[in-house]
Amino acid sequence: MSRVLIVGAGLTGSLCACLLRREMASRVHIVVWDKARGAGGRMSTSRITNDGTCTADLGAQYITATTYYAQKHQSFYEELLACCILKPLTAPVEGMSIKEEGIRNFVTPQGVSSIVKHYLRESAGAEVFFNHHVTQILLKGGKWEVCRKAGGAEQFDAVVLTMPVPQILQLQGDIDSLIDRSQRQKLEAVSYSSRYALGLFYKADKQIDVPWAAKYITNNPCIRFISIDNKKRNLELPGCGPSMVVHTSVPFGMQHLEKTVEEVEPLILKELQEVLPGLPEPLTTKCQKWRYSQVTQPVTGSPGQMTLISRPLLVCGGDGFTHSNLDGCIESALKVLEVLKCSL
């Protein structure tokens, strides 16, 4: 059996593991490494309390399917709906722009990270490890030797990289010299927006009295989007108060990109009081910096993947090779699967 390492337990990485398991289970041993403490990547759901019942989505807020992709990826949507991972978005979102007819929006009752966790469950048999931060990739004896922080190196027959493109370019070892000039230029041209997200969690007896579940803000230099997260997901849990998510604008994110979350959180809270005066004091908060929030310029041609080395296989995937949404990650995972099936 070929030993395949998938670096990144976000949406593309988890779906790659799931598809590999479903189509090549007898031929591959799947290993997933992620540098974070849990699955999700930019599909991140933050939890408080010991049982994790009070939640807020700090990354993606809802899933949008165009008519084209709803048909092209119908089986994926049907699976997620059948498992109650997705449900139609019915709560009011103020200021949402409808770019074309037939668009459908979905929410995730269990949090947006439940999509990633579903695909990891479906990759049953795959070994999934967190707190595994890849630093070097070396070519040894016809295999890839992958090194990580605070841990030993391991060898694999194929490696799939699904982290943001700038993090791929930061990897050390033989990968640095084996990437050809044309590939490097295409990777270096990829760009991302940056922003902060702030989650606010309230006591069970608190109320946030607004007529919407989420709202796009157009007249504030700091805040771009606010969601009453439990209301957006039609979620009422005993003993849990409301949760709110605030996303900053991209210009604000870029202006304060090199500051710490401790420095930026008071700035967001101050602006939030201007937008929604009289908010109750939160029980706790969590501030998240998204340095690589959404792809603004993908790899030329949006090919879904880039094969850096054919033998042994080293292939990249993720939204940097398509676009930043569920359908972009599905497209990338399918392209990576094609390459793996041909190679292995």
SERO-4910 file (N, C-alpha, C, O; in steps of 0.05 Angstrom, whole numbers):
BEGIN
 pado doro    nc1    nc2    nc3   cac1   cac2   cac3    cc1    cc2    cc3    oc1    oc2    oc3
  Met    A     17    -24      0      0      0      0     17     25      0     38     25     13
  Ser    A      9     45    -14     23     71    -15     15     87      9     -8     89     16
  Arg    A     35     99     21     30    116     45     28    145     36     47    156     25
  Val    A      4    157     40     -1    184     30     -5    203     53    -21    197     71
  Leu    A      9    225     53      6    246     73    -10    269     62     -3    280     41
  Ile    A    -31    277     75    -46    301     69    -39    322     90    -45    317    114
  Val    A    -28    344     82    -21    365    101    -43    386    101    -47    400     81
  Gly    A    -57    388    123    -79    407    126   -106    393    130   -115    377    113
  Ala    A   -118    397    153   -144    385    159   -166    406    157   -184    407    173
  Gly    A   -165    422    135   -186    440    128   -205    426    109   -206    401    108
  Leu    A   -221    441     94   -241    429     77   -229    413     54   -237    390     50
  Thr    A   -209    424     40   -197    409     18   -183    384     28   -186    362     16
  Gly    A   -167    386     49   -153    363     60   -171    341     70   -166    318     64
  Ser    A   -192    349     84   -210    328     95   -226    315     72   -231    291     73
  Leu    A   -233    330     52   -248    318     30   -229    300     13   -238    279      3
  Cys    A   -204    308     10   -185    291     -4   -182    264     11   -182    243     -2
  Ala    A   -180    265     37   -178    240     53   -203    223     49   -201    199     47
  Cys    A   -227    235     49   -252    221     46   -254    208     19   -261    184     17
  Leu    A   -247    223     -2   -249    212    -30   -229    190    -34   -234    170    -47
  Leu    A   -205    193    -23   -184    172    -25   -194    147    -11   -191    125    -22
  Arg    A   -206    150     12   -216    127     27   -238    113     11   -238     88     10
  Arg    A   -256    128     -1   -278    116    -15   -269    102    -41   -281     82    -49
  Glu    A   -249    113    -55   -242    103    -81   -217     86    -82   -213     71   -101
  Met    A   -200     89    -62   -174     75    -64   -167     62    -37   -143     60    -31
  Ala    A   -187     54    -22   -182     44      6   -162     21      6   -146     19     25
  Ser    A   -163      4    -13   -146    -20    -13   -118    -15    -23   -100    -32    -21
  Arg    A   -113     10    -32    -87     16    -44    -71     37    -29    -47     41    -35
  Val    A    -84     51    -10    -70     73      3    -73     72     33    -94     63     43
  His    A    -53     80     47    -55     85     76    -54    115     80    -34    128     73
  Ile    A    -75    127     90    -78    156     91    -71    167    118    -79    157    139
  Val    A    -54    188    117    -46    203    142    -52    232    138    -45    243    117
  Val    A    -64    245    157    -70    274    156    -56    288    179    -59    280    202
  Trp    A    -41    309    172    -28    325    193    -39    354    191    -43    364    169
  Asp    A    -43    366    214    -51    394    215    -36    407    238    -33    395    260
  Lys    A    -28    432    234    -13    446    255    -31    456    278    -21    463    299
  Ala    A    -57    458    273    -75    468    293    -82    447    313    -74    424    311
  Arg    A    -98    455    333   -107    436    354   -131    420    346   -138    400    360
  Gly    A   -144    428    324   -168    413    316   -173    418    286   -159    433    273
  Ala    A   -194    404    276   -200    405    248   -216    431    241   -229    442    258
  Gly    A   -215    438    216   -232    460    207   -218    480    188   -228    488    168
  Gly    A   -193    487    196   -179    508    180   -195    534    182   -202    543    203
  Arg    A   -200    545    158   -215    570    158   -245    566    160   -261    584    162
  Met    A   -253    540    161   -281    534    169   -280    527    199   -282    504    208
  Ser    A   -277    549    215   -272    546    243   -296    552    260   -310    572    256
  Thr    A   -302    534    279   -324    539    298   -311    539    326   -298    520    335
  Ser    A   -316    562    340   -305    565    367   -326    556    387   -350    561    384
  Arg    A   -317    543    409   -335    533    429   -327    542    457   -303    546    463
  Ile    A   -347    546    474   -341    552    502   -358    532    519   -375    518    508
  Thr    A   -352    532    545   -363    513    564   -350    486    561   -341    479    539
  Asn    A   -350    470    582   -337    444    582   -348    425    562   -333    409    550
  Asp    A   -374    426    557   -386    407    538   -387    419    509   -397    405    491
  Gly    A   -376    443    505   -374    455    479   -401    462    466   -403    462    441
  Thr    A   -422    467    482   -448    472    471   -452    499    459   -466    502    439
  Cys    A   -440    520    470   -442    547    460   -421    551    438   -397    550    444
  Thr    A   -430    557    414   -412    558    391   -415    583    375   -436    597    376
  Ala    A   -395    590    359   -396    612    340   -377    606    318   -354    597    322
  Asp    A   -385    611    293   -368    607    270   -351    631    265   -361    653    259
  Leu    A   -325    628    269   -307    650    265   -296    652    237   -285    673    229
  Gly    A   -299    631    221   -290    631    194   -314    635    175   -328    655    177
  Ala    A   -318    616    156   -340    618    137   -366    620    152   -370    607    173
  Gln    A   -384    637    142   -410    642    156   -433    626    146   -450    617    161
  Tyr    A   -434    622    120   -455    606    108   -445    596     81   -425    606     70
  Ile    A   -459    577     69   -450    564     44   -469    574     22   -493    573     25
  Thr    A   -457    584      0   -473    593    -23   -468    575    -46   -445    569    -54
  Ala    A   -490    565    -58   -488    548    -82   -501    561   -105   -525    567   -105
  Thr    A   -486    566   -127   -498    576   -151   -513    554   -165   -509    530   -158
  Thr    A   -529    560   -184   -544    540   -199   -525    520   -213   -529    496   -213
  Tyr    A   -503    531   -224   -483    514   -237   -470    494   -218   -469    470   -225
  Tyr    A   -461    503   -196   -447    485   -177   -467    467   -162   -460    445   -155
  Ala    A   -491    477   -157   -511    460   -144   -517    435   -161   -522    414   -150
  Gln    A   -515    439   -187   -519    416   -205   -494    400   -208   -495    375   -207
  Lys    A   -471    413   -212   -446    399   -216   -438    383   -192   -428    361   -194
  His    A   -442    394   -168   -434    381   -143   -459    370   -128   -459    370   -103
  Gln    A   -479    363   -143   -504    355   -131   -501    333   -110   -513    334    -89
  Ser    A   -484    313   -116   -481    290    -97   -469    300    -70   -477    289    -49
  Phe    A   -451    319    -71   -439    330    -46   -460    344    -29   -462    340     -5
  Tyr    A   -477    361    -43   -497    376    -28   -518    356    -17   -528    360      5
  Glu    A   -526    337    -33   -546    318    -24   -536    302      1   -552    298     19
  Glu    A   -511    295      1   -500    280     24   -500    298     49   -508    288     70
  Leu    A   -491    323     46   -490    340     70   -518    347     80   -522    350    104
  Leu    A   -537    350     62   -565    355     70   -577    331     83   -591    333    103
  Ala    A   -572    307     72   -583    283     83   -573    277    111   -587    266    128
  Cys    A   -548    285    116   -535    281    143   -541    304    162   -531    305    184
  Cys    A   -557    324    153   -564    348    169   -540    364    176   -540    379    195
  Ile    A   -519    362    160   -496    379    163   -503    407    152   -495    427    164
  Leu    A   -517    407    130   -527    432    118   -557    434    121   -571    413    120
  Lys    A   -568    458    125   -596    464    123   -600    491    109   -582    508    110
  Pro    A   -622    495     95   -626    520     82   -625    544    101   -635    542    124
  Leu    A   -613    565     92   -612    590    108   -639    604    105   -646    613     83
  Thr    A   -653    606    127   -680    618    126   -681    644    143   -699    660    140
  Ala    A   -661    648    160   -661    672    177   -654    696    161   -640    694    141
  Pro    A   -664    720    168   -659    744    152   -630    754    154   -619    757    176
  Val    A   -618    759    131   -591    770    129   -594    797    114   -599    798     90
  Glu    A   -589    818    129   -593    845    118   -569    854    102   -546    851    110
  Gly    A   -574    864     78   -553    874     61   -540    853     43   -520    859     30
  Met    A   -550    829     43   -539    808     26   -545    814     -3   -568    819    -10
  Ser    A   -524    813    -20   -528    819    -48   -533    792    -63   -519    773    -59
  Ile    A   -553    792    -80   -560    769    -96   -548    774   -124   -558    790   -139
  Lys    A   -527    759   -130   -512    764   -155   -524    751   -179   -520    759   -202
  Glu    A   -539    729   -175   -552    716   -197   -576    700   -188   -578    694   -164
  Glu    A   -594    694   -206   -618    679   -199   -611    650   -192   -592    639   -203
  Gly    A   -627    639   -175   -624    611   -169   -603    604   -148   -599    580   -142
  Ile    A   -590    624   -136   -571    619   -115   -585    608    -90   -606    618    -82
  Arg    A   -573    588    -77   -583    577    -53   -563    581    -31   -539    576    -35
  Asn    A   -572    588     -7   -554    592     16   -561    572     37   -584    566     42
  Phe    A   -540    561     50   -543    541     71   -528    549     96   -508    563     95
  Val    A   -538    539    119   -524    543    144   -517    515    155   -526    495    145
  Thr    A   -500    515    175   -491    490    188   -500    490    217   -488    504    233
  Pro    A   -521    476    224   -532    477    251   -511    470    272   -512    481    294
  Gln    A   -492    452    266   -472    444    286   -446    461    283   -426    454    295
  Gly    A   -447    482    268   -423    497    263   -410    490    237   -411    467    228
  Val    A   -397    509    224   -386    504    198   -364    484    198   -359    471    177
  Ser    A   -350    480    220   -329    460    221   -341    432    220   -326    412    216
  Ser    A   -367    429    223   -380    402    221   -377    391    193   -378    366    190
  Ile    A   -374    408    173   -370    397    146   -344    383    144   -342    360    134
  Val    A   -323    395    155   -296    383    154   -296    358    171   -285    337    163
  Lys    A   -308    359    195   -309    335    212   -324    312    200   -318    289    204
  His    A   -345    319    185   -360    298    171   -342    283    151   -342    258    150
  Tyr    A   -326    298    135   -309    285    116   -286    269    129   -278    249    119
  Leu    A   -277    279    152   -256    264    166   -268    238    177   -255    217    177
  Arg    A   -293    239    187   -306    214    196   -309    194    173   -306    170    176
  Glu    A   -316    205    149   -320    189    126   -294    177    115   -294    158     99
  Ser    A   -272    187    125   -246    176    117   -236    156    137   -212    153    142
  Ala    A   -255    142    150   -249    124    172   -226    105    164   -226     94    142
  Gly    A   -207    103    182   -183     88    176   -159    106    172   -136     97    175
  Ala    A   -165    131    163   -143    150    161   -132    158    188   -148    160    207
  Glu    A   -106    161    191    -94    171    216    -93    201    215    -80    213    198
  Val    A   -106    214    234   -108    243    235    -93    253    260    -99    244    282
  Phe    A    -74    271    255    -58    281    278    -59    312    277    -55    324    256
  Phe    A    -63    323    301    -62    353    303    -37    361    318    -22    344    328
  Asn    A    -31    387    318     -6    397    329     18    385    314     39    381    326
  His    A     15    380    289     36    370    271     42    392    250     29    393    229
  His    A     62    408    256     69    431    239     92    423    221    114    420    230
  Val    A     86    420    195    107    412    176    126    435    171    118    458    166
  Thr    A    152    429    171    173    449    167    191    443    143    199    462    129
  Gln    A    196    417    138    215    410    116    204    386    101    191    368    112
  Ile    A    210    385     75    204    361     59    229    354     44    240    370     28
  Leu    A    240    330     49    265    321     37    260    296     19    242    280     25
  Leu    A    276    294     -2    274    271    -20    295    250    -11    319    256    -12
  Lys    A    286    227     -2    304    206      7    295    179     -2    273    170      5
  Gly    A    312    165    -17    307    138    -26    281    134    -41    268    114    -38
  Gly    A    275    153    -58    251    152    -74    225    157    -59    203    152    -69
  Lys    A    227    168    -35    204    175    -19    207    204     -8    229    215     -9
  Trp    A    186    215      2    187    241     15    190    237     45    174    223     58
  Glu    A    211    250     56    214    250     85    204    277     95    215    298     88
  Val    A    184    276    111    170    301    120    177    306    149    173    288    166
  Cys    A    188    329    155    196    337    182    176    357    194    163    372    179
  Arg    A    173    356    220    155    374    233    167    385    259    186    374    269
  Lys    A    156    407    268    165    419    293    159    399    316    138    387    317
  Ala    A    179    398    334    175    382    359    166    353    353    148    343    366
  Gly    A    179    341    333    172    313    327    190    302    307    205    317    293
  Gly    A    191    276    304    208    262    285    198    264    257    175    271    252
  Ala    A    215    256    238    208    256    210    196    229    203    202    209    215
  Glu    A    179    229    182    166    204    172    168    204    142    169    225    129
  Gln    A    167    180    130    169    178    101    142    170     89    127    155    100
  Phe    A    137    181     65    112    177     51    118    173     21    137    184     10
  Asp    A    100    158      8    102    154    -21     91    177    -37     99    182    -60
  Ala    A     72    192    -25     61    216    -38     53    236    -16     45    228      6
  Val    A     55    261    -23     48    283     -5     29    302    -19     34    310    -41
  Val    A      7    309     -5    -12    329    -15    -12    353      4    -16    350     28
  Leu    A     -6    377     -7     -4    401      9    -30    418      4    -35    426    -18
  Thr    A    -45    423     25    -70    438     22    -71    464     38    -92    476     40
  Met    A    -49    472     50    -49    496     65    -47    521     46    -43    517     22
  Pro    A    -51    545     57    -49    569     39    -22    569     25     -2    561     35
  Val    A    -23    580      0      1    579    -17     25    592     -5     47    581     -7
  Pro    A     23    615      9     47    627     21     61    608     41     85    608     44
  Gln    A     45    591     55     57    572     73     70    549     59     90    537     69
  Ile    A     61    542     35     75    522     18    102    533     11    122    519     11
  Leu    A    103    558      3    129    571     -5    148    574     18    172    577     13
  Gln    A    139    573     42    156    575     66    170    549     74    188    549     90
  Leu    A    161    527     62    172    501     69    201    499     61    210    509     40
  Gln    A    217    486     79    246    483     74    252    455     63    234    438     61
  Gly    A    277    450     57    286    424     48    288    423     17    291    443      4
  Asp    A    287    398      7    290    394    -22    268    407    -39    272    413    -62
  Ile    A    244    410    -26    222    422    -41    230    449    -51    220    458    -73
  Asp    A    246    464    -36    254    491    -44    269    491    -70    266    510    -86
  Ser    A    286    471    -75    303    471    -99    289    456   -122    297    460   -145
  Leu    A    270    439   -116    257    422   -136    235    436   -151    228    429   -174
  Ile    A    223    457   -139    202    472   -152    214    488   -175    233    503   -170
  Asp    A    204    484   -200    217    499   -222    208    528   -222    189    536   -208
  Arg    A    222    544   -238    218    573   -237    190    581   -245    178    599   -233
  Ser    A    179    568   -265    152    575   -274    131    569   -252    113    585   -248
  Gln    A    134    546   -239    116    540   -217    118    560   -195     97    569   -184
  Arg    A    142    566   -187    146    585   -166    134    613   -172    121    625   -155
  Gln    A    137    622   -197    125    647   -204     95    647   -202     83    666   -193
  Lys    A     83    625   -210     53    623   -208     45    622   -179     24    634   -172
  Leu    A     60    608   -162     53    607   -134     57    634   -120     40    642   -103
  Glu    A     78    648   -127     83    674   -115     63    695   -123     60    715   -109
  Ala    A     49    691   -145     29    710   -154      2    707   -140    -15    725   -142
  Val    A     -1    686   -125    -26    682   -110    -28    702    -87     -9    707    -73
  Ser    A    -52    713    -84    -56    733    -62    -82    727    -47   -100    715    -57
  Tyr    A    -82    737    -22   -104    732     -4   -113    759      9    -96    777     13
  Ser    A   -138    761     16   -147    782     34   -141    774     63   -137    751     69
  Ser    A   -141    794     81   -136    789    109   -157    803    125   -166    825    118
  Arg    A   -166    791    147   -185    804    165   -184    791    193   -171    771    197
  Tyr    A   -198    804    211   -201    793    238   -230    784    242   -248    795    230
  Ala    A   -234    764    259   -260    756    267   -261    757    298   -242    748    311
  Leu    A   -283    767    309   -286    768    338   -312    753    345   -333    760    336
  Gly    A   -309    733    363   -333    720    373   -339    729    401   -321    732    418
  Leu    A   -365    735    407   -373    744    433   -395    724    443   -414    718    429
  Phe    A   -391    715    467   -409    695    479   -422    708    504   -409    720    521
  Tyr    A   -449    705    506   -464    718    527   -477    698    546   -481    675    539
  Lys    A   -484    708    569   -498    691    589   -526    684    579   -537    698    561
  Ala    A   -537    663    590   -563    653    581   -586    673    584   -605    672    569
  Asp    A   -583    691    603   -605    710    608   -603    736    591   -619    754    594
  Lys    A   -583    737    574   -579    761    557   -594    759    531   -597    737    520
  Gln    A   -602    782    520   -616    783    494   -602    804    477   -594    825    487
  Ile    A   -601    798    451   -591    818    432   -615    825    414   -622    809    396
  Asp    A   -626    848    418   -652    855    406   -647    869    379   -647    893    378
  Val    A   -644    853    358   -642    864    331   -661    848    313   -666    825    318
  Pro    A   -671    860    291   -691    846    274   -678    827    254   -693    813    240
  Trp    A   -652    825    253   -638    808    234   -622    787    248   -615    789    271
  Ala    A   -615    766    233   -596    745    243   -568    752    236   -549    744    250
  Ala    A   -564    766    213   -537    775    205   -541    800    188   -562    804    176
  Lys    A   -520    815    187   -522    841    173   -495    849    161   -474    847    175
  Tyr    A   -495    858    136   -471    869    124   -470    899    130   -490    914    127
  Ile    A   -447    909    140   -444    937    148   -428    951    126   -407    942    117
  Thr    A   -438    973    116   -425    988     94   -413   1015    102   -398   1026     86
  Asn    A   -420   1024    126   -411   1052    133   -393   1053    156   -392   1073    171
  Asn    A   -378   1031    161   -359   1031    183   -332   1022    173   -330   1002    158
  Pro    A   -310   1036    180   -284   1029    169   -272   1003    180   -254    991    169
  Cys    A   -283    994    203   -273    970    216   -290    946    211   -280    925    203
  Ile    A   -316    948    215   -334    925    215   -348    922    189   -360    941    178
  Arg    A   -348    898    178   -360    892    152   -385    874    155   -403    876    139
  Phe    A   -385    856    175   -406    836    177   -411    830    207   -391    827    222
  Ile    A   -436    827    214   -443    819    242   -463    796    239   -482    798    223
  Ser    A   -460    776    256   -479    754    256   -486    747    285   -469    744    302
  Ile    A   -512    745    290   -521    733    315   -521    703    309   -541    693    298
  Asp    A   -500    690    317   -493    665    304   -514    643    310   -521    628    292
  Asn    A   -523    641    334   -543    621    341   -570    626    326   -584    608    318
  Lys    A   -576    652    322   -601    659    308   -598    653    278   -617    644    265
  Lys    A   -574    658    267   -569    652    239   -573    622    233   -583    615    212
  Arg    A   -565    606    252   -566    577    249   -592    565    260   -595    540    262
  Asn    A   -611    582    269   -636    573    282   -630    553    304   -642    532    306
  Leu    A   -612    561    321   -602    543    342   -609    554    370   -601    576    377
  Glu    A   -625    539    384   -632    546    412   -623    523    430   -633    501    428
  Leu    A   -604    528    447   -594    507    465   -599    515    494   -592    537    502
  Pro    A   -610    497    510   -616    503    538   -590    511    553   -569    497    550
  Gly    A   -591    532    568   -568    540    584   -548    557    569   -528    565    580
  Cys    A   -553    561    543   -534    577    527   -546    604    520   -569    606    512
  Gly    A   -530    625    523   -538    651    514   -532    655    485   -522    637    471
  Pro    A   -538    678    474   -532    684    446   -502    686    441   -486    691    459
  Ser    A   -494    681    416   -466    685    408   -466    704    384   -483    702    367
  Met    A   -446    721    383   -444    740    361   -417    738    348   -396    732    361
  Val    A   -416    741    322   -391    741    307   -388    768    292   -407    776    278
  Val    A   -365    780    294   -360    805    279   -336    800    261   -314    792    270
  His    A   -340    805    235   -317    804    216   -309    832    208   -326    849    203
  Thr    A   -284    838    208   -274    864    201   -273    867    170   -275    847    156
  Ser    A   -270    891    162   -266    897    133   -238    888    125   -220    886    142
  Val    A   -234    884    100   -207    877     90   -187    900     94   -165    894    103
  Pro    A   -194    925     88   -175    947     93   -166    948    122   -143    953    128
  Phe    A   -185    944    141   -178    944    169   -159    921    175   -139    924    190
  Gly    A   -165    897    164   -148    874    169   -120    879    159   -100    871    172
  Met    A   -117    891    135    -91    896    124    -76    917    140    -52    915    145
  Gln    A    -90    937    150    -78    959    165    -66    949    191    -46    959    201
  His    A    -79    929    203    -71    920    230    -60    891    229    -60    877    249
  Leu    A    -51    882    206    -44    855    202    -21    845    220    -22    823    230
  Glu    A     -2    863    226     21    855    242     17    860    272     35    856    288
  Lys    A     -7    868    280    -13    872    308    -23    845    320    -31    827    305
  Thr    A    -22    843    346    -32    819    359    -62    821    362    -74    843    361
  Val    A    -75    798    367   -104    798    371   -111    814    396   -132    826    398
  Glu    A    -93    813    416    -97    828    441    -98    858    436   -113    873    449
  Glu    A    -83    868    416    -82    896    409   -107    904    392   -117    926    395
  Val    A   -116    885    376   -138    892    357   -165    889    369   -184    904    362
  Glu    A   -169    870    387   -195    864    398   -209    889    410   -232    894    405
  Pro    A   -194    906    426   -208    930    437   -217    949    415   -237    963    419
  Leu    A   -202    951    393   -210    968    371   -236    959    359   -254    975    352
  Ile    A   -239    932    356   -264    921    344   -287    926    363   -309    933    355
  Leu    A   -282    921    389   -304    925    409   -313    954    410   -337    959    413
  Lys    A   -295    972    408   -302   1001    408   -320   1008    384   -340   1021    387
  Glu    A   -313    998    360   -329   1003    336   -356    988    338   -376    999    328
  Leu    A   -356    965    351   -381    950    354   -401    966    370   -425    965    365
  Gln    A   -392    979    391   -410    995    408   -421   1019    392   -443   1028    397
  Glu    A   -406   1028    372   -416   1050    355   -438   1039    336   -458   1053    331
  Val    A   -434   1015    326   -453   1003    307   -478    993    322   -501    997    313
  Leu    A   -474    980    345   -496    969    361   -494    980    390   -485    965    407
  Pro    A   -501   1004    395   -499   1015    422   -517   1000    442   -539    991    435
  Gly    A   -506    998    466   -522    986    487   -520    956    488   -536    943    502
  Leu    A   -501    944    474   -497    915    476   -490    907    504   -475    921    518
  Pro    A   -501    884    513   -493    874    540   -463    866    540   -451    861    519
  Glu    A   -452    864    564   -425    855    567   -423    825    562   -438    810    573
  Pro    A   -405    817    544   -403    788    539   -391    773    562   -375    784    578
  Leu    A   -398    747    564   -386    730    584   -357    725    578   -340    725    595
  Thr    A   -351    720    552   -324    716    543   -322    723    513   -343    725    500
  Thr    A   -298    726    503   -294    733    475   -271    716    464   -255    705    479
  Lys    A   -270    715    437   -247    702    424   -242    717    398   -260    720    381
  Cys    A   -217    726    395   -209    741    371   -191    724    354   -172    712    364
  Gln    A   -196    723    328   -181    707    309   -171    724    286   -185    739    274
  Lys    A   -144    722    281   -133    735    258   -132    716    234   -120    694    236
  Trp    A   -145    724    212   -144    708    187   -124    722    168   -132    739    152
  Arg    A    -99    714    170    -79    726    152    -85    719    123    -82    735    104
  Tyr    A    -94    694    119   -102    684     92   -132    678     93   -140    655     96
  Ser    A   -148    699     90   -176    696     93   -189    684     68   -200    662     68
  Gln    A   -189    699     46   -200    690     21   -181    696     -2   -167    716     -1
  Val    A   -181    679    -22   -163    682    -45   -174    705    -62   -197    705    -71
  Thr    A   -157    725    -67   -163    746    -86   -151    742   -113   -162    752   -133
  Gln    A   -129    727   -115   -117    720   -140   -107    691   -139    -86    686   -127
  Pro    A   -122    672   -150   -113    644   -149    -90    639   -170    -83    656   -185
  Val    A    -80    614   -169    -60    606   -190    -73    610   -217    -97    603   -221
  Thr    A    -58    620   -236    -68    626   -263    -83    602   -275    -74    580   -275
  Gly    A   -107    609   -284   -124    588   -296   -140    572   -277   -156    555   -286
  Ser    A   -137    576   -251   -152    561   -230   -153    531   -237   -174    520   -241
  Pro    A   -130    518   -238   -129    489   -246   -138    470   -225   -141    446   -231
  Gly    A   -142    479   -201   -151    461   -179   -128    447   -164   -131    441   -141
  Gln    A   -106    443   -178    -83    431   -165    -58    439   -181    -60    448   -204
  Met    A    -35    434   -169     -9    437   -183      9    414   -174     15    411   -151
  Thr    A     17    398   -194     36    377   -188     64    388   -189     75    394   -210
  Leu    A     77    390   -165    104    401   -164    124    380   -173    142    386   -188
  Ile    A    121    356   -163    139    334   -171    122    309   -177    104    303   -162
  Ser    A    128    295   -199    112    272   -206    121    246   -192    104    230   -184
  Arg    A    147    242   -189    158    218   -177    179    224   -157    201    234   -165
  Pro    A    175    219   -131    150    212   -119    131    236   -119    140    259   -122
  Leu    A    105    231   -117     85    251   -122     85    272   -100     84    265    -76
  Leu    A     86    297   -108     83    320    -90     64    339   -103     71    352   -123
  Val    A     39    341    -93     18    356   -107      6    376    -87      3    370    -63
  Cys    A     -2    399    -97    -14    420    -81    -44    423    -88    -51    420   -112
  Gly    A    -60    430    -69    -89    435    -74    -99    455    -54    -84    465    -37
  Gly    A   -124    462    -57   -136    482    -39   -148    505    -54   -147    506    -79
  Asp    A   -160    524    -39   -173    546    -53   -154    565    -68   -163    580    -85
  Gly    A   -128    564    -62   -109    580    -76   -107    571   -106    -95    586   -122
  Phe    A   -118    548   -112   -117    538   -139   -145    538   -152   -148    529   -175
  Thr    A   -165    549   -137   -192    551   -148   -204    577   -139   -198    599   -149
  His    A   -222    576   -119   -234    599   -106   -243    592    -78   -246    568    -72
  Ser    A   -248    612    -62   -251    608    -33   -281    603    -26   -294    621    -16
  Asn    A   -290    579    -31   -317    571    -20   -318    541    -21   -299    527    -30
  Leu    A   -341    530    -13   -344    500    -13   -339    488    -40   -325    468    -42
  Asp    A   -350    500    -61   -348    489    -87   -319    490    -98   -310    473   -112
  Gly    A   -305    512    -91   -277    513    -99   -260    491    -86   -243    480   -100
  Cys    A   -265    485    -61   -251    464    -48   -258    436    -58   -242    418    -60
  Ile    A   -284    433    -65   -292    407    -78   -278    404   -104   -268    382   -110
  Glu    A   -278    425   -120   -264    423   -146   -235    415   -143   -224    398   -157
  Ser    A   -221    428   -124   -193    422   -119   -189    393   -110   -171    379   -120
  Ala    A   -206    384    -91   -203    357    -81   -207    336   -103   -193    316   -104
  Leu    A   -226    341   -121   -230    323   -143   -206    322   -162   -199    301   -172
  Lys    A   -194    346   -167   -170    347   -184   -147    333   -172   -132    318   -185
  Val    A   -143    336   -146   -121    323   -132   -126    293   -133   -107    277   -136
  Leu    A   -151    284   -129   -157    255   -130   -149    243   -157   -139    221   -158
  Glu    A   -155    258   -179   -148    248   -206   -118    243   -208   -109    223   -218
  Val    A   -102    262   -197    -73    260   -199    -64    236   -182    -47    221   -191
  Leu    A    -75    233   -158    -67    210   -141    -74    184   -154    -58    165   -153
  Lys    A    -97    182   -166   -105    156   -179    -87    150   -202    -80    126   -206
  Cys    A    -79    169   -217    -60    165   -240    -32    157   -230    -19    140   -241
  Ser    A    -24    170   -208      3    165   -198      6    139   -183     27    126   -185
  Leu    A    -15    132   -167    -12    109   -149    -24     84   -161    -24     63   -148
***
